[in-house]
Amino acid sequence: MIEKKNRMQDQMLDKKDETTGEIRGPRTDLQYHIEMRFQRIETELAEVKNVLREKGII
């Protein structure tokens, strides 16, 4: 009886680990995508600010 419960607990823990991995994968991909977009936005904003400074607008 105790062995059966232990096996069930092990199966539940394995399933939990599997589910956690399934969640982490897409989150990592999304984080990378967001970081790349922010980097591009920051670069473009710096370019715009430089042009505005050159024109004496800011």
Long-range contacts (C-beta under 8 A, 24 or more apart in sequence): none
